[in-house]
């Protein structure tokens, strides 16, 4: 997963608000096969327990030339009527899902429905599936990108002295107010400095295997494309 590079590119961010468009551009730069994102909405009653989801589509182009021109398009689905602050977090979380290995993505309708049901259960009662835990981690990663420790340090002393409120920080950073107490807490420091780096370390190990599988996948596409007759070969004069 290239999320570690994504996080490091925003650490030390000098602005109070991280623009989600900058996050998008960084992710596209980290995953060259990903051509672009499409942004779609769904009604709450379609997936009652989800605020967002991610899906990818493989597009083969230039097959008549026998070239390796297959690209991915990422579809970001968000629930209608999210407020602007909620939308920022959910969109970033789903974009970060694009950095998952294919085996870790939730693609099918049944899997999505299972995931939505699991996310509504109290943590203490859950047996986390890989997808559920990953979804939580991508949520943490999104907050880490949108609220770097450098931003936390900017507000911490005033927040501890109660000179600034969670709502004021929420308004300045354009993050949901409900996330601010967590982000300003010692617990978040531990998550940022211990939990997330450990998680990313494990993901990097999986990436070594995933990159080999991805290269094999696209190599098979190249070979299949070369085997296809060119358009000129089908023209009868």
ABEGO torsion letter per residue (X at the ends): XAAAAAAAAABGBABABBBAAAAAAAAAAABAABABBBBBBBBAAABAABABBBBBBBBBBGAAAGBBABBBBBBBBBBBGBBAAAAAAAAAAAAAAAABBAAABBABAAAAAAAAAAAABBAAABBBBAAAAAAAAAAAAAAAAABBAAAAAAAAAAAAAGABBAAAAAAAAGBBAAAAAAAABAAAAAAAAAAAAAAAAAAAAAAAAAAAAAAAAAAAAAAAAAABBBAAAABBX
